Amino acid sequence: MSSRTPTVDPCAGRRDRITLSRVVLDMNVFVAAGFNRDSGSVRLIQALRRGELTPVWDAVTRRESRRVAEQIPLLFWKASAKLFEEQGRYPGSLALAEVDYVPDPADRKSAAPAAATGAALISHGEELLANRAQADIIVATPTEVFERGDGR
């Protein structure tokens, strides 16, 4: 069984209002950046820090990111915390039931703010990527963001 996800257009069939200029990062993107400094995840985080993309988050995704970053020595919460500025915060309540097409309940925590704001969900999660055809949001890998040209 191959661990590679087939290349697809992550935007195929999605609503016109959704672009890859606003993104929700699944926690696995931060983890991948911490372990592979030459990865698309690092390039994506750098683009976010330069302001070329806008990170979207809510209290749950910020708390989870901090928890994981503090547990992995290669990740530094102080550097990651800068991605969680007020301009990208989603203050509303999230309905996890609206993203029930996401198989893993933990992944729904990242999919819900993306669905609520029209942001793209950026992830390396194989199950999430395998089921993205059923999604009402864009689900893409960091590399796909750059292939589309949205990551600059």
Sequence and secondary structure as in RCSB ss.txt:
>XXXX:A:sequence
MSSRTPTVDPCAGRRDRITLSRVVLDMNVFVAAGFNRDSGSVRLIQALRRGELTPVWDAVTRRESRRVAEQIPLL
FWKASAKLFEEQGRYPGSLALAEVDYVPDPADRKSAAPAAATGAALISHGEELLANRAQADIIVATPTEVFERGD
GR
>XXXX:A:secstr
         TTTT  TT  TTEEEE HHHHHHHHH TTSHHHHHHHHHHTTSSEE B HHHHHHHHHHHHHSTT 
 HHHHHTT  GGGB  S   GGGGTTSSSHHHHHHHHHHHHHT EEE   HHHHHTGGG SS EE HHHHHHHTT
T 
